[in-house]
Amino acid sequence: MKLVMQGQPLFVHLALWICVAVFLVSFLGMLCGNYLILTKTEGLVTKPDERGLPYWERAARKYSRASSILVQREFKYLRYLTCFAIIGGLSSFGCLLLIIRVFGTRT
């Protein structure tokens, strides 16, 4: 499939570029959300009292700290940010595929 834009109505052009913009913003939102989750929950930090522990236990403690975002009330808006970014990215990518499928031509 190849998307040929010549001869297409204006709303197809606008819908295509809006989907691309929403996808890019959502992708950046997902990256920022993941960064904020890992920094605010200290999911990447090895604490001084964990230095003598084996690797698997340090990894388990880091995962436990990072997964606290799912239950703690202070991370409510960060959960919303991440969920809306994922939903926006998936839906805009799906709309892009739909536009290409409907308005695309075989070459």
N, C-alpha and C positions, 0 to 999 in steps of 0.2 A: 504494500500500500504506500502510496505517496500522496501527500496533501498538496494539491494544486490550488493556489489561492486566487488565481485569475478567474474572473467571472462569478465569484462567490458574493453573496449579499454582505452588506456592511456588518450585520449582526453576527455573522460567522467570524469575521475578522476580530470584532470586539470580544466575542465569547472566547476565542482562542487565546487572545492576549490577556484577558482577565484570568483565565484558568492558569496560564503560565505564571502570572504575577502572584496569584493566591498560592500556587504550589511553592514558589520560591520563598514567600513569606512564611508559609507553614513549615517548610524545611528548616529555615533559620530559627523559627520558634521551637522546633523540636531540638535543634542543637543547643540553643540557649537554655531550654528547660532541662536537658540532661546535664549540662554544665552546672546549672544552679543546684540541681539535686545532688550531684556529687560533691560540690563544694560546701553547701549548707549542712549536709548530713555527715560530712567528713568521710565519705565512702572511699576515698583514695588514700587517706592518711594512715600511716602506721604509727600508732601511739607509742610513747616510750615504754609503757608497761607491757606491750605486746612484742617487744623485740626478741625475747628469748623463746617465744612460742614457735612451733612448727609452722610451715607455710600454709597448710590446709586450715589450721585454726585461725591464723591471721586473716586469711581470705574469708572464712566464715564470719568473723567479727565485722569485717568491712562490709560484707553483704548484709549483715543484720542491721548495721547502722544505715546503709543506703535504703534498705527496704522499710525503714521507719517512716518514710514519706507516705506510705499507704495508710498509716493509722494515726499519725499525730495530727492534732488539730491545727497547729501552727503552719502546716504545709498545705492547707486547703487550696489556696489560690495557685500554688505551684502545681498541684495535681490538675486543677482546671486548665492551666496554661498548657501543660503537656498533653492532656486529653484532647483539647480543642485543636491543638497543632496537629496531632496525629489524624484526627477526623478531617480537618481541613485539607491536609496533604493527600490523604487517600481519596477524598471526594473530588478534589480538583484534578488529580491524576486520572481518576475514572472518567471525568468529563472530557479531559483531553483525548483519552482513547476513544470515547464515544464520538467526538467531533471528527477525529481522523477516520473512524470507521464509516460514519454517515457521509461525510463530504469528501473523503479521499477517493482517488481514482487509481485503478490498476495500471501499471506500466509494463 
